[in-house]
Amino acid sequence: MYQPILIEGVLKKTPPVKDVYNSIYEVSAESIKDIDMEDLYYED
């Protein structure tokens, strides 16, 4: 549940969906990958 993931695709704002915790976003994912915590940190 707390594993970071990388999602590539389109994120769009939608009207609240009460059955999904009042979600206001919808994702059309082209790819989903697990990533390591170390991958979240980068240097400028």
Helices and strands as residue ranges (DSSP letters): E 5-17, G 18-20, E 23-34, G 37-40
